[in-house]
Amino acid sequence: MKEEFKIEGPYIELIRLLKATGIAQTGGHAKMIVEDGEAFRNGEVEMRKRAKLVVGDQIEVGDYIVILT
């Protein structure tokens, strides 16, 4: 599933994005996804829960692909 997500402001933190897109049901679930190495940012594993994502970043978790606009 591929979708675009428009961010408000200069960036969004990774765990907030996972919750906002519905990939994670809760903040705890979002943290587990990142800690388990399941989140990829631009093709590389992203282990920082509060990584500042910016326009143009592509996040992949399983079958979900989110492109920030």
Sequence and secondary structure as in RCSB ss.txt:
>XXXX:A:sequence
MKEEFKIEGPYIELIRLLKATGIAQTGGHAKMIVEDGEAFRNGEVEMRKRAKLVVGDQIEVGDYIVILT
>XXXX:A:secstr
 EEEE  SSS EEHHHHHHHTTSSSSHHHHHHHHHTT EEETTEE   TT EE TT EEEETTEEEEE 
